[in-house]
Amino acid sequence: MQEIKARKGKTIVITTEGCEFPAGLADEIIAIPDCHEAVLPIVASVPVQLLSYYLAAELGRDVDKPRNLAKSVTVE
């Protein structure tokens, strides 16, 4: 993260509530509830999905038809 900040990049951190984070290292901090480590990936995927959705919408990308997404349909 320090390398990104050194190159004037923006950083967004997704962390659990109550986690100490060095000041000035992150531009934005998204706190998720502290939970059991077995369900933590599921809980963490929600803000990641929302972040990617809103970034794509802000950039004018079609969120319903992403580029380079291979789909297959099986017909019986």
N, CA, C, O and CB atoms as a CASP TS submission, in Angstrom:
PFRMAT TS
TARGET T0000
AUTHOR 0000-0000-0000
METHOD Language model
MODEL 1
PARENT N/A
ATOM      1  N   MET     1       0.815  -1.183   0.000  1.00  0.00           N
ATOM      2  CA  MET     1       0.000   0.000   0.000  1.00  0.00           C
ATOM      3  C   MET     1       0.867   1.259   0.000  1.00  0.00           C
ATOM      4  O   MET     1       0.503   2.279  -0.585  1.00  0.00           O
ATOM      5  CB  MET     1      -0.931  -0.009   1.195  1.00  0.00           C
ATOM      6  N   GLN     2       1.995   1.170   0.652  1.00  0.00           N
ATOM      7  CA  GLN     2       2.886   2.324   0.655  1.00  0.00           C
ATOM      8  C   GLN     2       3.409   2.605  -0.745  1.00  0.00           C
ATOM      9  O   GLN     2       3.614   3.763  -1.109  1.00  0.00           O
ATOM     10  CB  GLN     2       4.052   2.101   1.621  1.00  0.00           C
ATOM     11  N   GLU     3       3.628   1.556  -1.536  1.00  0.00           N
ATOM     12  CA  GLU     3       4.078   1.740  -2.915  1.00  0.00           C
ATOM     13  C   GLU     3       2.994   2.422  -3.749  1.00  0.00           C
ATOM     14  O   GLU     3       3.297   3.276  -4.582  1.00  0.00           O
ATOM     15  CB  GLU     3       4.461   0.385  -3.544  1.00  0.00           C
ATOM     16  N   ILE     4       1.753   2.054  -3.530  1.00  0.00           N
ATOM     17  CA  ILE     4       0.648   2.687  -4.249  1.00  0.00           C
ATOM     18  C   ILE     4       0.550   4.156  -3.868  1.00  0.00           C
ATOM     19  O   ILE     4       0.407   5.016  -4.737  1.00  0.00           O
ATOM     20  CB  ILE     4      -0.683   1.966  -3.953  1.00  0.00           C
ATOM     21  N   LYS     5       0.627   4.448  -2.576  1.00  0.00           N
ATOM     22  CA  LYS     5       0.561   5.837  -2.106  1.00  0.00           C
ATOM     23  C   LYS     5       1.747   6.648  -2.621  1.00  0.00           C
ATOM     24  O   LYS     5       1.597   7.833  -2.919  1.00  0.00           O
ATOM     25  CB  LYS     5       0.520   5.883  -0.570  1.00  0.00           C
ATOM     26  N   ALA     6       2.923   6.029  -2.729  1.00  0.00           N
ATOM     27  CA  ALA     6       4.110   6.726  -3.227  1.00  0.00           C
ATOM     28  C   ALA     6       3.939   7.145  -4.683  1.00  0.00           C
ATOM     29  O   ALA     6       4.529   8.128  -5.131  1.00  0.00           O
ATOM     30  CB  ALA     6       5.348   5.838  -3.081  1.00  0.00           C
ATOM     31  N   ARG     7       3.115   6.379  -5.424  1.00  0.00           N
ATOM     32  CA  ARG     7       2.855   6.701  -6.825  1.00  0.00           C
ATOM     33  C   ARG     7       1.544   7.465  -6.996  1.00  0.00           C
ATOM     34  O   ARG     7       0.973   7.514  -8.085  1.00  0.00           O
ATOM     35  CB  ARG     7       2.824   5.425  -7.660  1.00  0.00           C
ATOM     36  N   LYS     8       1.079   8.061  -5.894  1.00  0.00           N
ATOM     37  CA  LYS     8      -0.131   8.890  -5.859  1.00  0.00           C
ATOM     38  C   LYS     8      -1.393   8.126  -6.259  1.00  0.00           C
ATOM     39  O   LYS     8      -2.308   8.691  -6.858  1.00  0.00           O
ATOM     40  CB  LYS     8       0.041  10.082  -6.773  1.00  0.00           C
ATOM     41  N   GLY     9      -1.433   6.826  -5.917  1.00  0.00           N
ATOM     42  CA  GLY     9      -2.610   6.007  -6.178  1.00  0.00           C
ATOM     43  C   GLY     9      -3.597   6.112  -5.026  1.00  0.00           C
ATOM     44  O   GLY     9      -3.237   6.503  -3.916  1.00  0.00           O
ATOM     45  N   LYS    10      -4.832   5.764  -5.303  1.00  0.00           N
ATOM     46  CA  LYS    10      -5.883   5.756  -4.281  1.00  0.00           C
ATOM     47  C   LYS    10      -5.986   4.353  -3.700  1.00  0.00           C
ATOM     48  O   LYS    10      -5.871   3.367  -4.428  1.00  0.00           O
ATOM     49  CB  LYS    10      -7.257   6.216  -4.874  1.00  0.00           C
ATOM     50  N   THR    11      -6.203   4.261  -2.389  1.00  0.00           N
ATOM     51  CA  THR    11      -6.353   2.974  -1.736  1.00  0.00           C
ATOM     52  C   THR    11      -7.680   2.914  -0.993  1.00  0.00           C
ATOM     53  O   THR    11      -8.083   3.868  -0.328  1.00  0.00           O
ATOM     54  CB  THR    11      -5.186   2.717  -0.777  1.00  0.00           C
ATOM     55  N   ILE    12      -8.346   1.780  -1.119  1.00  0.00           N
ATOM     56  CA  ILE    12      -9.584   1.505  -0.398  1.00  0.00           C
ATOM     57  C   ILE    12      -9.352   0.229   0.390  1.00  0.00           C
ATOM     58  O   ILE    12      -8.978  -0.796  -0.181  1.00  0.00           O
ATOM     59  CB  ILE    12     -10.822   1.372  -1.371  1.00  0.00           C
ATOM     60  N   VAL    13      -9.570   0.282   1.694  1.00  0.00           N
ATOM     61  CA  VAL    13      -9.304  -0.851   2.567  1.00  0.00           C
ATOM     62  C   VAL    13     -10.631  -1.402   3.086  1.00  0.00           C
ATOM     63  O   VAL    13     -11.481  -0.650   3.561  1.00  0.00           O
ATOM     64  CB  VAL    13      -8.372  -0.442   3.744  1.00  0.00           C
ATOM     65  N   ILE    14     -10.798  -2.720   2.989  1.00  0.00           N
ATOM     66  CA  ILE    14     -11.943  -3.394   3.581  1.00  0.00           C
ATOM     67  C   ILE    14     -11.412  -4.177   4.767  1.00  0.00           C
ATOM     68  O   ILE    14     -10.590  -5.080   4.607  1.00  0.00           O
ATOM     69  CB  ILE    14     -12.686  -4.327   2.544  1.00  0.00           C
ATOM     70  N   THR    15     -11.883  -3.830   5.958  1.00  0.00           N
ATOM     71  CA  THR    15     -11.364  -4.430   7.180  1.00  0.00           C
ATOM     72  C   THR    15     -12.508  -4.690   8.155  1.00  0.00           C
ATOM     73  O   THR    15     -13.614  -4.182   7.976  1.00  0.00           O
ATOM     74  CB  THR    15     -10.296  -3.522   7.825  1.00  0.00           C
ATOM     75  N   THR    16     -12.238  -5.470   9.169  1.00  0.00           N
ATOM     76  CA  THR    16     -13.251  -5.737  10.179  1.00  0.00           C
ATOM     77  C   THR    16     -13.312  -4.582  11.175  1.00  0.00           C
ATOM     78  O   THR    16     -12.342  -3.849  11.361  1.00  0.00           O
ATOM     79  CB  THR    16     -12.959  -7.064  10.905  1.00  0.00           C
ATOM     80  N   GLU    17     -14.469  -4.439  11.806  1.00  0.00           N
ATOM     81  CA  GLU    17     -14.644  -3.375  12.794  1.00  0.00           C
ATOM     82  C   GLU    17     -13.670  -3.585  13.947  1.00  0.00           C
ATOM     83  O   GLU    17     -13.422  -4.716  14.366  1.00  0.00           O
ATOM     84  CB  GLU    17     -16.106  -3.335  13.313  1.00  0.00           C
ATOM     85  N   GLY    18     -13.132  -2.507  14.446  1.00  0.00           N
ATOM     86  CA  GLY    18     -12.223  -2.568  15.574  1.00  0.00           C
ATOM     87  C   GLY    18     -10.778  -2.838  15.201  1.00  0.00           C
ATOM     88  O   GLY    18      -9.910  -2.834  16.074  1.00  0.00           O
ATOM     89  N   CYS    19     -10.501  -3.070  13.937  1.00  0.00           N
ATOM     90  CA  CYS    19      -9.130  -3.328  13.496  1.00  0.00           C
ATOM     91  C   CYS    19      -8.386  -1.996  13.399  1.00  0.00           C
ATOM     92  O   CYS    19      -8.860  -1.060  12.756  1.00  0.00           O
ATOM     93  CB  CYS    19      -9.111  -4.081  12.122  1.00  0.00           C
ATOM     94  N   GLU    20      -7.237  -1.919  14.031  1.00  0.00           N
ATOM     95  CA  GLU    20      -6.431  -0.704  13.988  1.00  0.00           C
ATOM     96  C   GLU    20      -5.722  -0.629  12.646  1.00  0.00           C
ATOM     97  O   GLU    20      -5.174  -1.620  12.165  1.00  0.00           O
ATOM     98  CB  GLU    20      -5.408  -0.667  15.154  1.00  0.00           C
ATOM     99  N   PHE    21      -5.736   0.556  12.047  1.00  0.00           N
ATOM    100  CA  PHE    21      -5.102   0.750  10.753  1.00  0.00           C
ATOM    101  C   PHE    21      -4.290   2.026  10.801  1.00  0.00           C
ATOM    102  O   PHE    21      -4.778   3.029  11.323  1.00  0.00           O
ATOM    103  CB  PHE    21      -6.149   0.801   9.614  1.00  0.00           C
ATOM    104  N   PRO    22      -3.066   2.037  10.279  1.00  0.00           N
ATOM    105  CA  PRO    22      -2.229   3.243  10.326  1.00  0.00           C
ATOM    106  C   PRO    22      -2.893   4.424   9.623  1.00  0.00           C
ATOM    107  O   PRO    22      -3.417   4.290   8.517  1.00  0.00           O
ATOM    108  CB  PRO    22      -0.869   2.965   9.689  1.00  0.00           C
ATOM    109  N   ALA    23      -2.863   5.561  10.269  1.00  0.00           N
ATOM    110  CA  ALA    23      -3.482   6.768   9.707  1.00  0.00           C
ATOM    111  C   ALA    23      -2.744   7.211   8.451  1.00  0.00           C
ATOM    112  O   ALA    23      -1.517   7.141   8.381  1.00  0.00           O
ATOM    113  CB  ALA    23      -3.493   7.907  10.745  1.00  0.00           C
ATOM    114  N   GLY    24      -3.502   7.664   7.466  1.00  0.00           N
ATOM    115  CA  GLY    24      -2.920   8.186   6.242  1.00  0.00           C
ATOM    116  C   GLY    24      -2.565   7.144   5.201  1.00  0.00           C
ATOM    117  O   GLY    24      -2.166   7.497   4.092  1.00  0.00           O
ATOM    118  N   LEU    25      -2.699   5.874   5.529  1.00  0.00           N
ATOM    119  CA  LEU    25      -2.333   4.834   4.578  1.00  0.00           C
ATOM    120  C   LEU    25      -3.480   4.509   3.625  1.00  0.00           C
ATOM    121  O   LEU    25      -3.249   4.104   2.486  1.00  0.00           O
ATOM    122  CB  LEU    25      -1.902   3.581   5.317  1.00  0.00           C
ATOM    123  N   ALA    26      -4.714   4.687   4.091  1.00  0.00           N
ATOM    124  CA  ALA    26      -5.881   4.387   3.257  1.00  0.00           C
ATOM    125  C   ALA    26      -6.666   5.663   2.988  1.00  0.00           C
ATOM    126  O   ALA    26      -6.859   6.489   3.880  1.00  0.00           O
ATOM    127  CB  ALA    26      -6.787   3.328   3.934  1.00  0.00           C
ATOM    128  N   ASP    27      -7.117   5.812   1.741  1.00  0.00           N
ATOM    129  CA  ASP    27      -7.970   6.944   1.417  1.00  0.00           C
ATOM    130  C   ASP    27      -9.390   6.713   1.929  1.00  0.00           C
ATOM    131  O   ASP    27     -10.038   7.632   2.429  1.00  0.00           O
ATOM    132  CB  ASP    27      -7.982   7.190  -0.096  1.00  0.00           C
ATOM    133  N   GLU    28      -9.854   5.496   1.800  1.00  0.00           N
ATOM    134  CA  GLU    28     -11.187   5.118   2.280  1.00  0.00           C
ATOM    135  C   GLU    28     -11.079   3.806   3.035  1.00  0.00           C
ATOM    136  O   GLU    28     -10.316   2.920   2.649  1.00  0.00           O
ATOM    137  CB  GLU    28     -12.204   4.996   1.101  1.00  0.00           C
ATOM    138  N   ILE    29     -11.849   3.682   4.121  1.00  0.00           N
ATOM    139  CA  ILE    29     -11.891   2.443   4.890  1.00  0.00           C
ATOM    140  C   ILE    29     -13.336   1.981   4.955  1.00  0.00           C
ATOM    141  O   ILE    29     -14.221   2.729   5.370  1.00  0.00           O
ATOM    142  CB  ILE    29     -11.293   2.635   6.324  1.00  0.00           C
ATOM    143  N   ILE    30     -13.567   0.742   4.543  1.00  0.00           N
ATOM    144  CA  ILE    30     -14.885   0.128   4.626  1.00  0.00           C
ATOM    145  C   ILE    30     -14.800  -0.920   5.727  1.00  0.00           C
ATOM    146  O   ILE    30     -14.042  -1.884   5.624  1.00  0.00           O
ATOM    147  CB  ILE    30     -15.336  -0.504   3.242  1.00  0.00           C
ATOM    148  N   ALA    31     -15.589  -0.720   6.784  1.00  0.00           N
ATOM    149  CA  ALA    31     -15.568  -1.640   7.919  1.00  0.00           C
ATOM    150  C   ALA    31     -16.723  -2.625   7.798  1.00  0.00           C
ATOM    151  O   ALA    31     -17.870  -2.236   7.578  1.00  0.00           O
ATOM    152  CB  ALA    31     -15.648  -0.868   9.260  1.00  0.00           C
ATOM    153  N   ILE    32     -16.402  -3.903   7.945  1.00  0.00           N
ATOM    154  CA  ILE    32     -17.425  -4.938   7.953  1.00  0.00           C
ATOM    155  C   ILE    32     -17.501  -5.512   9.369  1.00  0.00           C
ATOM    156  O   ILE    32     -16.534  -5.409  10.123  1.00  0.00           O
ATOM    157  CB  ILE    32     -17.116  -6.059   6.896  1.00  0.00           C
ATOM    158  N   PRO    33     -18.629  -6.113   9.739  1.00  0.00           N
ATOM    159  CA  PRO    33     -18.753  -6.656  11.103  1.00  0.00           C
ATOM    160  C   PRO    33     -17.725  -7.750  11.379  1.00  0.00           C
ATOM    161  O   PRO    33     -17.377  -8.532  10.495  1.00  0.00           O
ATOM    162  CB  PRO    33     -20.160  -7.210  11.323  1.00  0.00           C
ATOM    163  N   ASP    34     -17.257  -7.790  12.598  1.00  0.00           N
ATOM    164  CA  ASP    34     -16.341  -8.839  13.011  1.00  0.00           C
ATOM    165  C   ASP    34     -17.167 -10.110  13.206  1.00  0.00           C
ATOM    166  O   ASP    34     -18.153 -10.103  13.943  1.00  0.00           O
ATOM    167  CB  ASP    34     -15.561  -8.446  14.323  1.00  0.00           C
ATOM    168  N   CYS    35     -16.770 -11.191  12.554  1.00  0.00           N
ATOM    169  CA  CYS    35     -17.526 -12.444  12.633  1.00  0.00           C
ATOM    170  C   CYS    35     -16.562 -13.619  12.587  1.00  0.00           C
ATOM    171  O   CYS    35     -15.349 -13.441  12.472  1.00  0.00           O
ATOM    172  CB  CYS    35     -18.566 -12.544  11.481  1.00  0.00           C
ATOM    173  N   HIS    36     -17.111 -14.803  12.678  1.00  0.00           N
ATOM    174  CA  HIS    36     -16.308 -16.024  12.645  1.00  0.00           C
ATOM    175  C   HIS    36     -15.568 -16.113  11.309  1.00  0.00           C
ATOM    176  O   HIS    36     -16.104 -15.737  10.267  1.00  0.00           O
ATOM    177  CB  HIS    36     -17.199 -17.280  12.864  1.00  0.00           C
ATOM    178  N   GLU    37     -14.352 -16.607  11.353  1.00  0.00           N
ATOM    179  CA  GLU    37     -13.533 -16.636  10.133  1.00  0.00           C
ATOM    180  C   GLU    37     -14.097 -17.549   9.053  1.00  0.00           C
ATOM    181  O   GLU    37     -13.714 -17.422   7.890  1.00  0.00           O
ATOM    182  CB  GLU    37     -12.132 -17.074  10.470  1.00  0.00           C
ATOM    183  N   ALA    38     -14.991 -18.461   9.401  1.00  0.00           N
ATOM    184  CA  ALA    38     -15.587 -19.342   8.394  1.00  0.00           C
ATOM    185  C   ALA    38     -16.559 -18.582   7.491  1.00  0.00           C
ATOM    186  O   ALA    38     -16.703 -18.926   6.318  1.00  0.00           O
ATOM    187  CB  ALA    38     -16.309 -20.510   9.075  1.00  0.00           C
ATOM    188  N   VAL    39     -17.226 -17.556   8.018  1.00  0.00           N
ATOM    189  CA  VAL    39     -18.193 -16.794   7.224  1.00  0.00           C
ATOM    190  C   VAL    39     -17.644 -15.440   6.778  1.00  0.00           C
ATOM    191  O   VAL    39     -18.315 -14.701   6.057  1.00  0.00           O
ATOM    192  CB  VAL    39     -19.469 -16.588   8.022  1.00  0.00           C
ATOM    193  N   LEU    40     -16.442 -15.121   7.199  1.00  0.00           N
ATOM    194  CA  LEU    40     -15.853 -13.829   6.852  1.00  0.00           C
ATOM    195  C   LEU    40     -15.725 -13.604   5.342  1.00  0.00           C
ATOM    196  O   LEU    40     -15.997 -12.492   4.891  1.00  0.00           O
ATOM    197  CB  LEU    40     -14.496 -13.709   7.490  1.00  0.00           C
ATOM    198  N   PRO    41     -15.328 -14.592   4.538  1.00  0.00           N
ATOM    199  CA  PRO    41     -15.261 -14.355   3.083  1.00  0.00           C
ATOM    200  C   PRO    41     -16.620 -14.017   2.469  1.00  0.00           C
ATOM    201  O   PRO    41     -16.699 -13.235   1.521  1.00  0.00           O
ATOM    202  CB  PRO    41     -14.690 -15.580   2.388  1.00  0.00           C
ATOM    203  N   ILE    42     -17.679 -14.600   3.004  1.00  0.00           N
ATOM    204  CA  ILE    42     -19.020 -14.302   2.492  1.00  0.00           C
ATOM    205  C   ILE    42     -19.409 -12.879   2.853  1.00  0.00           C
ATOM    206  O   ILE    42     -19.934 -12.142   2.018  1.00  0.00           O
ATOM    207  CB  ILE    42     -20.059 -15.301   3.050  1.00  0.00           C
ATOM    208  N   VAL    43     -19.153 -12.493   4.090  1.00  0.00           N
ATOM    209  CA  VAL    43     -19.480 -11.139   4.544  1.00  0.00           C
ATOM    210  C   VAL    43     -18.637 -10.110   3.797  1.00  0.00           C
ATOM    211  O   VAL    43     -19.138  -9.038   3.456  1.00  0.00           O
ATOM    212  CB  VAL    43     -19.258 -11.007   6.067  1.00  0.00           C
ATOM    213  N   ALA    44     -17.377 -10.416   3.538  1.00  0.00           N
ATOM    214  CA  ALA    44     -16.486  -9.480   2.855  1.00  0.00           C
ATOM    215  C   ALA    44     -16.818  -9.348   1.374  1.00  0.00           C
ATOM    216  O   ALA    44     -16.494  -8.329   0.762  1.00  0.00           O
ATOM    217  CB  ALA    44     -15.045  -9.921   3.017  1.00  0.00           C
ATOM    218  N   SER    45     -17.454 -10.351   0.787  1.00  0.00           N
ATOM    219  CA  SER    45     -17.760 -10.280  -0.639  1.00  0.00           C
ATOM    220  C   SER    45     -18.849  -9.255  -0.954  1.00  0.00           C
ATOM    221  O   SER    45     -18.909  -8.749  -2.074  1.00  0.00           O
ATOM    222  CB  SER    45     -18.185 -11.643  -1.141  1.00  0.00           C
ATOM    223  N   VAL    46     -19.703  -8.944   0.009  1.00  0.00           N
ATOM    224  CA  VAL    46     -20.779  -7.976  -0.233  1.00  0.00           C
ATOM    225  C   VAL    46     -20.230  -6.588  -0.559  1.00  0.00           C
ATOM    226  O   VAL    46     -20.600  -6.033  -1.594  1.00  0.00           O
ATOM    227  CB  VAL    46     -21.700  -7.895   0.986  1.00  0.00           C
ATOM    228  N   PRO    47     -19.358  -5.995   0.279  1.00  0.00           N
ATOM    229  CA  PRO    47     -18.837  -4.669  -0.085  1.00  0.00           C
ATOM    230  C   PRO    47     -17.967  -4.692  -1.348  1.00  0.00           C
ATOM    231  O   PRO    47     -17.916  -3.699  -2.073  1.00  0.00           O
ATOM    232  CB  PRO    47     -18.030  -4.104   1.070  1.00  0.00           C
ATOM    233  N   VAL    48     -17.287  -5.803  -1.619  1.00  0.00           N
ATOM    234  CA  VAL    48     -16.471  -5.898  -2.827  1.00  0.00           C
ATOM    235  C   VAL    48     -17.362  -5.879  -4.067  1.00  0.00           C
ATOM    236  O   VAL    48     -17.052  -5.202  -5.047  1.00  0.00           O
ATOM    237  CB  VAL    48     -15.607  -7.180  -2.803  1.00  0.00           C
ATOM    238  N   GLN    49     -18.469  -6.622  -4.024  1.00  0.00           N
ATOM    239  CA  GLN    49     -19.403  -6.646  -5.149  1.00  0.00           C
ATOM    240  C   GLN    49     -20.038  -5.272  -5.353  1.00  0.00           C
ATOM    241  O   GLN    49     -20.154  -4.805  -6.487  1.00  0.00           O
ATOM    242  CB  GLN    49     -20.494  -7.709  -4.921  1.00  0.00           C
ATOM    243  N   LEU    50     -20.447  -4.622  -4.265  1.00  0.00           N
ATOM    244  CA  LEU    50     -21.047  -3.286  -4.378  1.00  0.00           C
ATOM    245  C   LEU    50     -20.037  -2.266  -4.900  1.00  0.00           C
ATOM    246  O   LEU    50     -20.380  -1.408  -5.714  1.00  0.00           O
ATOM    247  CB  LEU    50     -21.595  -2.830  -3.016  1.00  0.00           C
ATOM    248  N   LEU    51     -18.799  -2.360  -4.434  1.00  0.00           N
ATOM    249  CA  LEU    51     -17.759  -1.453  -4.902  1.00  0.00           C
ATOM    250  C   LEU    51     -17.533  -1.625  -6.394  1.00  0.00           C
ATOM    251  O   LEU    51     -17.442  -0.637  -7.123  1.00  0.00           O
ATOM    252  CB  LEU    51     -16.455  -1.688  -4.137  1.00  0.00           C
ATOM    253  N   SER    52     -17.442  -2.864  -6.859  1.00  0.00           N
ATOM    254  CA  SER    52     -17.221  -3.093  -8.286  1.00  0.00           C
ATOM    255  C   SER    52     -18.415  -2.639  -9.111  1.00  0.00           C
ATOM    256  O   SER    52     -18.236  -2.119 -10.213  1.00  0.00           O
ATOM    257  CB  SER    52     -16.938  -4.568  -8.548  1.00  0.00           C
ATOM    258  N   TYR    53     -19.623  -2.822  -8.607  1.00  0.00           N
ATOM    259  CA  TYR    53     -20.821  -2.381  -9.316  1.00  0.00           C
ATOM    260  C   TYR    53     -20.829  -0.861  -9.484  1.00  0.00           C
ATOM    261  O   TYR    53     -21.026  -0.352 -10.587  1.00  0.00           O
ATOM    262  CB  TYR    53     -22.082  -2.838  -8.570  1.00  0.00           C
ATOM    263  N   TYR    54     -20.615  -0.146  -8.386  1.00  0.00           N
ATOM    264  CA  TYR    54     -20.672   1.316  -8.450  1.00  0.00           C
ATOM    265  C   TYR    54     -19.500   1.915  -9.230  1.00  0.00           C
ATOM    266  O   TYR    54     -19.660   2.946  -9.883  1.00  0.00           O
ATOM    267  CB  TYR    54     -20.696   1.893  -7.046  1.00  0.00           C
ATOM    268  N   LEU    55     -18.338   1.289  -9.173  1.00  0.00           N
ATOM    269  CA  LEU    55     -17.210   1.762  -9.981  1.00  0.00           C
ATOM    270  C   LEU    55     -17.504   1.580 -11.467  1.00  0.00           C
ATOM    271  O   LEU    55     -17.234   2.475 -12.268  1.00  0.00           O
ATOM    272  CB  LEU    55     -15.914   1.014  -9.597  1.00  0.00           C
ATOM    273  N   ALA    56     -18.053   0.430 -11.839  1.00  0.00           N
ATOM    274  CA  ALA    56     -18.387   0.183 -13.234  1.00  0.00           C
ATOM    275  C   ALA    56     -19.456   1.158 -13.708  1.00  0.00           C
ATOM    276  O   ALA    56     -19.368   1.681 -14.819  1.00  0.00           O
ATOM    277  CB  ALA    56     -18.860  -1.262 -13.425  1.00  0.00           C
ATOM    278  N   ALA    57     -20.460   1.404 -12.881  1.00  0.00           N
ATOM    279  CA  ALA    57     -21.521   2.343 -13.250  1.00  0.00           C
ATOM    280  C   ALA    57     -20.964   3.760 -13.401  1.00  0.00           C
ATOM    281  O   ALA    57     -21.354   4.489 -14.313  1.00  0.00           O
ATOM    282  CB  ALA    57     -22.648   2.322 -12.197  1.00  0.00           C
ATOM    283  N   GLU    58     -20.060   4.146 -12.512  1.00  0.00           N
ATOM    284  CA  GLU    58     -19.457   5.484 -12.569  1.00  0.00           C
ATOM    285  C   GLU    58     -18.590   5.648 -13.815  1.00  0.00           C
ATOM    286  O   GLU    58     -18.512   6.741 -14.376  1.00  0.00           O
ATOM    287  CB  GLU    58     -18.618   5.746 -11.309  1.00  0.00           C
ATOM    288  N   LEU    59     -17.942   4.575 -14.246  1.00  0.00           N
ATOM    289  CA  LEU    59     -17.095   4.614 -15.435  1.00  0.00           C
ATOM    290  C   LEU    59     -17.883   4.449 -16.729  1.00  0.00           C
ATOM    291  O   LEU    59     -17.313   4.501 -17.819  1.00  0.00           O
ATOM    292  CB  LEU    59     -16.044   3.541 -15.346  1.00  0.00           C
ATOM    293  N   GLY    60     -19.192   4.250 -16.609  1.00  0.00           N
ATOM    294  CA  GLY    60     -20.034   4.130 -17.789  1.00  0.00           C
ATOM    295  C   GLY    60     -20.004   2.753 -18.427  1.00  0.00           C
ATOM    296  O   GLY    60     -20.368   2.601 -19.593  1.00  0.00           O
ATOM    297  N   ARG    61     -19.579   1.760 -17.685  1.00  0.00           N
ATOM    298  CA  ARG    61     -19.546   0.394 -18.210  1.00  0.00           C
ATOM    299  C   ARG    61     -20.931  -0.245 -18.071  1.00  0.00           C
ATOM    300  O   ARG    61     -21.697   0.104 -17.173  1.00  0.00           O
ATOM    301  CB  ARG    61     -18.471  -0.458 -17.469  1.00  0.00           C
ATOM    302  N   ASP    62     -21.239  -1.177 -18.964  1.00  0.00           N
ATOM    303  CA  ASP    62     -22.499  -1.907 -18.883  1.00  0.00           C
ATOM    304  C   ASP    62     -22.354  -2.989 -17.815  1.00  0.00           C
ATOM    305  O   ASP    62     -21.632  -3.965 -18.018  1.00  0.00           O
ATOM    306  CB  ASP    62     -22.889  -2.527 -20.271  1.00  0.00           C
ATOM    307  N   VAL    63     -23.030  -2.824 -16.687  1.00  0.00           N
ATOM    308  CA  VAL    63     -22.874  -3.764 -15.578  1.00  0.00           C
ATOM    309  C   VAL    63     -23.614  -5.078 -15.823  1.00  0.00           C
ATOM    310  O   VAL    63     -23.338  -6.076 -15.156  1.00  0.00           O
ATOM    311  CB  VAL    63     -23.369  -3.131 -14.292  1.00  0.00           C
ATOM    312  N   ASP    64     -24.552  -5.088 -16.774  1.00  0.00           N
ATOM    313  CA  ASP    64     -25.295  -6.311 -17.064  1.00  0.00           C
ATOM    314  C   ASP    64     -24.607  -7.182 -18.109  1.00  0.00           C
ATOM    315  O   ASP    64     -24.899  -8.375 -18.199  1.00  0.00           O
ATOM    316  CB  ASP    64     -26.686  -5.967 -17.532  1.00  0.00           C
ATOM    317  N   LYS    65     -23.703  -6.613 -18.897  1.00  0.00           N
ATOM    318  CA  LYS    65     -22.987  -7.366 -19.924  1.00  0.00           C
ATOM    319  C   LYS    65     -21.499  -7.024 -19.862  1.00  0.00           C
ATOM    320  O   LYS    65     -21.010  -6.241 -20.676  1.00  0.00           O
ATOM    321  CB  LYS    65     -23.563  -7.063 -21.335  1.00  0.00           C
ATOM    322  N   PRO    66     -20.771  -7.612 -18.892  1.00  0.00           N
ATOM    323  CA  PRO    66     -19.343  -7.309 -18.786  1.00  0.00           C
ATOM    324  C   PRO    66     -18.557  -7.811 -19.996  1.00  0.00           C
ATOM    325  O   PRO    66     -18.921  -8.810 -20.617  1.00  0.00           O
ATOM    326  CB  PRO    66     -18.775  -7.921 -17.515  1.00  0.00           C
ATOM    327  N   ARG    67     -17.478  -7.107 -20.319  1.00  0.00           N
ATOM    328  CA  ARG    67     -16.608  -7.520 -21.421  1.00  0.00           C
ATOM    329  C   ARG    67     -15.901  -8.823 -21.068  1.00  0.00           C
ATOM    330  O   ARG    67     -15.671  -9.135 -19.900  1.00  0.00           O
ATOM    331  CB  ARG    67     -15.574  -6.417 -21.747  1.00  0.00           C
ATOM    332  N   ASN    68     -15.567  -9.566 -22.105  1.00  0.00           N
ATOM    333  CA  ASN    68     -14.750 -10.771 -21.985  1.00  0.00           C
ATOM    334  C   ASN    68     -15.316 -11.817 -21.026  1.00  0.00           C
ATOM    335  O   ASN    68     -14.560 -12.580 -20.424  1.00  0.00           O
ATOM    336  CB  ASN    68     -13.379 -10.393 -21.540  1.00  0.00           C
ATOM    337  N   LEU    69     -16.622 -11.856 -20.884  1.00  0.00           N
ATOM    338  CA  LEU    69     -17.249 -12.857 -20.027  1.00  0.00           C
ATOM    339  C   LEU    69     -17.795 -13.973 -20.906  1.00  0.00           C
ATOM    340  O   LEU    69     -18.733 -13.769 -21.677  1.00  0.00           O
ATOM    341  CB  LEU    69     -18.381 -12.228 -19.154  1.00  0.00           C
ATOM    342  N   ALA    70     -17.201 -15.147 -20.782  1.00  0.00           N
ATOM    343  CA  ALA    70     -17.631 -16.287 -21.583  1.00  0.00           C
ATOM    344  C   ALA    70     -18.822 -16.955 -20.903  1.00  0.00           C
ATOM    345  O   ALA    70     -18.773 -17.284 -19.718  1.00  0.00           O
ATOM    346  CB  ALA    70     -16.468 -17.300 -21.781  1.00  0.00           C
ATOM    347  N   LYS    71     -19.871 -17.145 -21.659  1.00  0.00           N
ATOM    348  CA  LYS    71     -21.060 -17.798 -21.126  1.00  0.00           C
ATOM    349  C   LYS    71     -21.376 -19.011 -22.003  1.00  0.00           C
ATOM    350  O   LYS    71     -21.153 -18.994 -23.213  1.00  0.00           O
ATOM    351  CB  LYS    71     -22.274 -16.807 -21.069  1.00  0.00           C
ATOM    352  N   SER    72     -21.886 -20.036 -21.386  1.00  0.00           N
ATOM    353  CA  SER    72     -22.297 -21.198 -22.142  1.00  0.00           C
ATOM    354  C   SER    72     -23.725 -21.567 -21.754  1.00  0.00           C
ATOM    355  O   SER    72     -24.126 -21.458 -20.595  1.00  0.00           O
ATOM    356  CB  SER    72     -21.332 -22.382 -21.903  1.00  0.00           C
ATOM    357  N   VAL    73     -24.462 -21.999 -22.742  1.00  0.00           N
ATOM    358  CA  VAL    73     -25.848 -22.382 -22.528  1.00  0.00           C
ATOM    359  C   VAL    73     -26.021 -23.800 -23.043  1.00  0.00           C
ATOM    360  O   VAL    73     -25.633 -24.119 -24.167  1.00  0.00           O
ATOM    361  CB  VAL    73     -26.834 -21.395 -23.234  1.00  0.00           C
ATOM    362  N   THR    74     -26.603 -24.637 -22.217  1.00  0.00           N
ATOM    363  CA  THR    74     -26.853 -26.020 -22.613  1.00  0.00           C
ATOM    364  C   THR    74     -28.327 -26.169 -22.959  1.00  0.00           C
ATOM    365  O   THR    74     -29.198 -25.837 -22.154  1.00  0.00           O
ATOM    366  CB  THR    74     -26.442 -27.015 -21.485  1.00  0.00           C
ATOM    367  N   VAL    75     -28.602 -26.667 -24.149  1.00  0.00           N
ATOM    368  CA  VAL    75     -29.973 -26.864 -24.589  1.00  0.00           C
ATOM    369  C   VAL    75     -30.193 -28.349 -24.771  1.00  0.00           C
ATOM    370  O   VAL    75     -29.407 -29.030 -25.430  1.00  0.00           O
ATOM    371  CB  VAL    75     -30.273 -26.083 -25.901  1.00  0.00           C
ATOM    372  N   GLU    76     -31.264 -28.844 -24.185  1.00  0.00           N
ATOM    373  CA  GLU    76     -31.563 -30.275 -24.328  1.00  0.00           C
ATOM    374  C   GLU    76     -32.518 -30.524 -25.468  1.00  0.00           C
ATOM    375  O   GLU    76     -32.878 -31.672 -25.731  1.00  0.00           O
ATOM    376  CB  GLU    76     -32.146 -30.833 -23.039  1.00  0.00           C
TER
END
